[in-house]
Amino acid sequence: MNQIANTEHSIQHLSFRVRQARYALPIELVREIIEYGQITSVPMMPACIHGVINLRGNVVPVLDLAARFGMERTAASKRTCIVIIELELNEVQQRIGLVVDAVDAVLDIEGHEVEPAPPFGTGIRTDFIAGMARNEQGFTIILDVRRVLSLDDILQLNRVMALAG
């Protein structure tokens, strides 16, 4: 069972949409949400890596979640955002931007509301899913962001950082 389902208290999550599906990440990983803007492309990167942005003097790699999930790259609209998350990668705090179609809300998700990922039917790889939270609107897929950002992606992102830095 995942760590979310084992907790008795609620955990805040940022909910957002990629295509028509609702996803969420623990709010503790989210640093900020910025409007989709100028992204500098970096040659020879996988399709899911849009490039880098300058965030107050820091170079931040940007990953397109739709492309990572095997869909077409996101075409920016007025609601497209970049969710800036921070993870510890190779013992260093790393900020990464995630392109999403729209940000919805901050949800309080109770541990008992979370179910394990079904073996099929979510549209993305089940190992990307930490759990499924049921609410009035249906299900919200809680992402395991460390799985979404595979080791290969992390190495690619570090290469982007080295090239851009």
GUKOL-667104 format. One line per 4 residues: their letters; for each residue y, x, z of C-alpha. Coordinates in nm, 2 decimals. Each point is the difference from the previous one (the first is absolute). Layout:
N
A) Y:X:Z ~ ...
This chain:
165
MNQI) 0.00:0.00:0.00 ~ 0.35:0.13:-0.07 ~ 0.25:0.10:0.26 ~ 0.22:-0.31:-0.07
ANTE) -0.28:-0.24:0.08 ~ -0.07:0.18:0.33 ~ 0.34:-0.05:0.14 ~ 0.08:-0.30:0.22
HSIQ) 0.37:0.01:-0.05 ~ 0.20:-0.06:-0.32 ~ 0.11:0.29:-0.23 ~ 0.31:-0.03:-0.21
HLSF) -0.06:0.04:-0.38 ~ 0.24:0.01:-0.29 ~ -0.13:-0.25:-0.26 ~ 0.08:0.05:-0.37
RVRQ) -0.13:-0.11:-0.34 ~ -0.16:0.20:-0.28 ~ -0.05:-0.24:-0.29 ~ -0.10:-0.33:0.15
ARYA) -0.19:0.13:0.30 ~ 0.14:0.05:0.36 ~ -0.05:0.33:0.17 ~ 0.11:0.15:0.33
LPIE) 0.04:0.34:0.17 ~ 0.04:0.07:0.37 ~ 0.38:0.00:0.06 ~ -0.04:0.33:0.19
LVRE) -0.05:0.18:-0.33 ~ 0.31:-0.15:-0.17 ~ 0.32:0.20:0.03 ~ 0.22:-0.21:-0.23
IIEY) 0.01:-0.22:-0.31 ~ 0.23:0.09:-0.28 ~ 0.09:-0.16:-0.33 ~ -0.19:0.12:-0.31
GQIT) 0.23:0.27:-0.15 ~ 0.02:0.32:-0.18 ~ -0.35:0.17:0.00 ~ -0.04:0.34:-0.16
SVPM) -0.33:0.02:-0.19 ~ -0.21:0.31:0.04 ~ -0.22:0.11:-0.29 ~ -0.38:-0.01:0.01
MPAC) -0.03:-0.23:0.30 ~ -0.25:-0.29:0.01 ~ 0.14:-0.34:-0.11 ~ 0.02:-0.12:0.35
IHGV) 0.26:0.26:0.10 ~ 0.34:-0.11:-0.14 ~ 0.17:0.33:0.10 ~ 0.24:0.09:0.28
INLR) 0.32:-0.13:0.15 ~ 0.28:0.17:0.19 ~ 0.02:-0.17:0.34 ~ 0.30:0.14:0.19
GNVV) -0.07:0.36:-0.13 ~ -0.38:-0.02:0.04 ~ -0.24:-0.02:-0.29 ~ -0.24:-0.29:0.04
PVLD) -0.29:-0.07:-0.23 ~ -0.04:-0.36:-0.12 ~ -0.33:-0.17:-0.06 ~ -0.05:-0.32:-0.19
LAAR) -0.24:-0.22:0.20 ~ -0.08:-0.23:-0.30 ~ -0.10:0.30:-0.21 ~ -0.20:0.15:0.29
FGME) -0.19:-0.33:0.02 ~ -0.09:0.03:-0.37 ~ 0.27:-0.24:-0.14 ~ 0.28:0.07:-0.24
RTAA) 0.29:0.20:0.14 ~ 0.27:-0.20:0.16 ~ 0.29:-0.11:-0.22 ~ 0.30:-0.01:0.23
SKRT) 0.16:-0.33:0.07 ~ 0.29:-0.10:0.24 ~ -0.25:-0.04:0.29 ~ -0.19:0.33:-0.06
CIVI) 0.03:0.23:0.30 ~ -0.11:0.34:0.11 ~ -0.16:-0.01:0.35 ~ 0.05:0.34:0.16
IELE) -0.30:0.08:0.23 ~ -0.06:0.31:0.20 ~ -0.35:0.15:0.05 ~ -0.13:0.32:0.15
LNEV) -0.16:0.20:-0.29 ~ -0.14:0.34:0.06 ~ 0.17:0.00:0.34 ~ 0.34:-0.06:-0.15
QQRI) 0.20:-0.32:0.01 ~ 0.03:-0.12:-0.37 ~ 0.22:-0.28:-0.13 ~ -0.14:-0.19:-0.29
GLVV) 0.15:-0.29:-0.20 ~ -0.22:-0.29:-0.10 ~ 0.12:-0.22:-0.28 ~ -0.06:-0.37:0.07
DAVD) 0.10:-0.32:-0.18 ~ 0.18:-0.16:0.30 ~ 0.02:0.04:0.37 ~ -0.06:-0.32:0.19
AVLD) 0.01:0.02:0.38 ~ -0.10:0.17:0.32 ~ -0.32:-0.17:0.13 ~ -0.15:0.00:0.35
IEGH) -0.37:0.02:-0.07 ~ -0.23:-0.07:0.29 ~ -0.32:0.21:0.01 ~ -0.22:-0.32:0.00
EVEP) 0.17:-0.11:-0.32 ~ -0.14:0.30:-0.19 ~ -0.33:-0.02:-0.19 ~ -0.18:0.28:-0.18
APPF) 0.05:0.04:-0.37 ~ -0.22:-0.21:-0.22 ~ -0.23:0.20:-0.23 ~ 0.17:-0.15:-0.31
GTGI) 0.29:-0.22:-0.11 ~ 0.31:0.18:0.12 ~ 0.09:0.17:-0.33 ~ 0.01:0.34:0.16
RTDF) -0.26:0.25:0.13 ~ -0.14:-0.12:0.34 ~ 0.04:0.35:0.15 ~ 0.38:-0.05:-0.04
IAGM) -0.02:-0.29:0.24 ~ 0.03:0.03:0.38 ~ -0.05:-0.37:0.04 ~ 0.10:-0.35:-0.11
ARNE) 0.25:-0.20:0.21 ~ -0.03:-0.38:-0.02 ~ 0.32:-0.20:0.03 ~ 0.15:-0.33:-0.12
QGFT) 0.05:0.13:-0.35 ~ -0.35:0.14:-0.04 ~ -0.10:0.36:0.04 ~ 0.21:0.31:0.02
IILD) -0.18:0.33:-0.09 ~ 0.07:0.27:0.26 ~ -0.01:0.33:-0.18 ~ -0.16:0.32:0.13
VRRV) 0.27:0.22:-0.14 ~ -0.19:0.32:0.06 ~ -0.27:-0.13:-0.23 ~ 0.25:-0.13:-0.26
LSLD) 0.14:0.35:-0.01 ~ -0.32:0.19:-0.07 ~ -0.03:0.38:0.05 ~ 0.06:0.05:-0.37
DILQ) 0.32:-0.21:0.02 ~ 0.11:0.20:0.30 ~ -0.05:0.33:-0.19 ~ 0.19:-0.15:-0.29
LNRV) 0.28:-0.10:0.23 ~ 0.02:0.34:0.15 ~ 0.02:0.15:-0.35 ~ 0.28:-0.24:-0.08
MALA) 0.18:0.12:0.32 ~ -0.05:0.36:-0.10 ~ 0.13:-0.05:-0.35 ~ 0.30:-0.21:0.11
G) 0.08:0.22:0.30
